Amino acid sequence: MPTSKETAPARSGGRILVDQLAIHGVDHVFCVPGESYLAVLDALVDSDIAVTVCRQEGGAAMMAEAHGKLTGAPGICMVTRGPGASNAMAGVHIASQDSTPMILFVGQIETGMREREAFQEMDYRAVFGTQAKWVTEIDDAGRLPELVSRAFYVATSGRPGPVVIALPENMLTDMAEAADAPRYEVVETEPGAAQLQALSQRLAQARRPIAILGGSRWSAQAVEQFAAFAERTRLPVAVSFRRQMLFPARHPCYAGDVGLGANPALLERIRHSDLVLLVGGRMSESPSQGYTLFDIPVPRQPLVHVHPDSSELGRVYRPALAIHASPTAFAAALDAVCPDLDPQRESDIETLHQSYLAWSDGAAVRTPGALQMGQIMDWLERTLPDDAILTNGAGNYATWLHRFHRNRCYGSQLAPTSGSMGYGLPAAVSAKRVLPERMVVCFAGDGCFLMHGQEFATAVQYELPIVVVVIDNGMYGTIRMHQEKHYPARVSATQLRNPDFAAYARAFGGHGERVETTGQFGPAFERAVASGKPAILHCLLDPEAITPTATLTQLRQAAQKT
């Protein structure tokens, strides 16, 4: 590796960029090609970096974000200028709200054409400035090592998030003698001894404590370490919205998830807790039940907040004890927390865990129609391997997955806390592309699927045998649910006329089957797996089965009475 400008060979900007990606450990790039960054595409030919070409920039950005979720390293996306960058915004927004490391490289017009509204010209600092942690445009090819290195540090430090880098077309073909930067290292923030001692004292004094895990910067080891700590201290543990993979559901300390449609018993327990240990998360709108679980700015429950970004500590909730540390560093330090425990804690844990098991028993739920999603989830629970990766976007259908699937290990969930539709399929493609040995199952509603359904072609192109469960009730179900609650019997703009999704799969070269009854699902799923192809199971759900606990008619009637 060249160590000074004098010893560095002259390279094109495109080559320098690709060399930096390799140095920083990038092994995969998701993209939609564009003429604005042809020099980069050419340099990738001679590298060991795998390239997944996608069908739409939003799908490519979501794939990169999913890669960041799974690995903890920045997912890399490349798109062209103007419309390409606009399409990619959805993935940048997900990375921002989900605290996921990601770098979006965008082709840009030549530097000499600025301020003329040239073809597809866009001010990227202005457009992405509120969504990304950092936005820059690199004019000098010689500065690529410096600024790409900075991008990796920014994307992974503190609260992780997206970085956007614009690449002027002429800069990528310019020749420069630039020394490579060394590989980045994630900057850890460690908890102090005094903070750990204070936490130990608070745990010893608490009779109804609970931990809530969320955010990013976790690892499989950190999850295991926190589970061991919870068992040793008899601490009940919940997880934040769409963060079920942060604690094994079968663990006796697991109390469930705090998200949309959460177990009322768990929410009541949090409201009356005398100590809440919040690790990694922010308790934003969804997990906080619309900012009602905790008073603002000072929660009535004593709050210990652990977060890797100091700017998040005290931002919304004033903690009784703030600990500036990443979840991985905090979990590694928990051996130093040894409180003298109240013996009453044991039964409390058992009560909460049994409540969770009853709440997540899909076999016990009955809804209108021949297709019973609760029983299907129960079948999948008994059938899927422990390390299966389940993905989803947004919609009422996701309630079946989040409530009734019991995640067993870290890295088994890809879901947007931002509530972005269309995420599940690109995330599944990304997961299977990067981890081909794992089973990957995507859940999508009929509306959600067609937001990025074209990425099924990407799965076929790369021979990725994912299974997509499309739950079709002929409407935008979440919006219809709220419509019936607030404007009963006045249906507007929520009905959908859908294609034959099984035929859609076959048209692309995949496997497709139609599932109309509960009994048809298991055999169809097994045939889909056995096909060795990307597969879609088109599951017809009765529109009345809008949630596990209420029908559309019940919602309408209840609203009409008020």
Summary of the structure (lengths in Angstrom):
residues: 562
radius of gyration: 24.4
end to end distance: 71.8
largest distance: 79.9
contacts: 2073
relative contact order: 0.10
helix: 41%
strand: 17%
